[in-house]
């Protein structure tokens, strides 16, 4: 018999969430799963769309909305071992934030001291990283789009 004591606190926390937050977790899971699947079968350039000119009076996102979406993407990605990479997470959060032009998806690269190459994706909103921050790992941005 498996010991479910480790899972119960998470289930208790899940049950205590508001209906809105539960729906957001489901939306985050579905969006992450779709992007993961699409990235397996479509070339990356499919996801790059031409930038549209920003409207003159673009309303700003509600800070609670931004933090809730980031929370949901992080929770689902960390709790399910499905390999939701930083790119999948960034694309998903961007989608959940209604493709708002003020949310910018960045991709950067770095070479470490042993000449290993790595890439990373993150989201920026109001000049701060909201998803995908990497302490002490400076990535050189090579692509940024909204």
N, C-alpha and C positions, 0 to 999 in steps of 0.2 A: 504494500500500500504506500502510495506516494504521500509525502508530507506536503500539504498545501498551505502551511503556515506562512511561507514566503509570499504566496500569491494573494492571500486574503487581504492584507493591508491595501494592495493596489485595487482589489475588487471593491473593498469598502470605500476607498476614495472615489472610484468610478461611480459607484452607486450614489454617492453624496453630491456629485456634480449636478449643476443645473441642466435642464433639457437643452438649452442653447449650447453649453459647452460639450455635452455628449454629441450633439449633431455636428459640432465643429470637429470633434475627433473623428467622426465617421467621414466627414467631407475630406479631412486631411488624409486619412487612410486611403480613400478612393482616389484622390488626386495623386498622391505619392505612387500608388500602384499603377495608375494609368501612365504617368510620366516614366516610371521605371520600364514599363513595357514598351512604350513608344521609343525610348532611347535605345532599346535593344534592336529595333527593326528599322528605324528611320535615321537618315544621316543627320548630324547635328545641325547643319545649315537649315534644315526644316524648321527649327525652333527660332531661328533668327529672322525676325520680320523687320521690315523697314520701319525706322522710327517715325512716328507721326508727330507733326508739330504740336507742341504743348498749347493747350487752350489758354486764352488770356486770363480767364478766371477759373483756374482749376481748384476745386475745393480740396482742402487737405484731409487726409485720412484721420479718423478718430484714433487717438493713441491707444485706447482700449482695444479697438479692432485690430490694430497692428500687433499689439502684445499678445492678444488672444490667438491670432493666427500663428505667430511664431511659437507660442507655447504648444499649440496643438501639433504642429509639424515636428517639434523637438520630442514631444512625448511619444508620438506614434513611431518616429524613427528610432528612438532609443529603446522602446519596449518590444518592438517586433524585429526579429533577426532576418530581415528581408533585403539587407544591403542597400538601403536608401542612402545613396551617396550625397555629397554636398551639392552636386549639380541637380539631382532629383529633388532634394529639399528646397533649393533656391527656386527652381522652376515652379514647384508646387505652391510654395508660399506666395510667389508672384501672382500666380493664377488665383489663389484664394483671396488675394488683396485686389481682386477685380482688374488686374492688369493696369493698375494705376501708374501713370507715367512718372510720378514722383518717386516711385520705388524702382531702383536701378539694380540690375543683376550684373555682377562683375565676375570675371574669370581672370585668374592670375597664375603665374608660374614662378617656380624657384628652383635653384640648383643648390644642394647642400655641399658641405665640405668634401664629401666623397663623390661629388659630381653626379649624384642621383637627381633626376628630374622629377618634380611633382607639380601637380596643378590643383587649384582649389576654386570653388565658386562661393560667392557670398552675396547678400542683399544689403543695399544701402538705402536708407530713408532719412531725409533731412540731414544729410552729411554725416550720418553715423551708421555703423554696421549694426543691423538688427538681427541677422542670421548668418552664421558661418564665421564668426570671429575666431581668429587663430592667434593666441598670445605667443609672442616670441618667434613667430614664423612669418617673416616678411615676404609676401608674394608680390611680384611685379605685375600689376594689372596689364592685360593684353587685350581685353575686350570688356566693353561696358555698354549695356543697352537698357532701354526702358520699354 
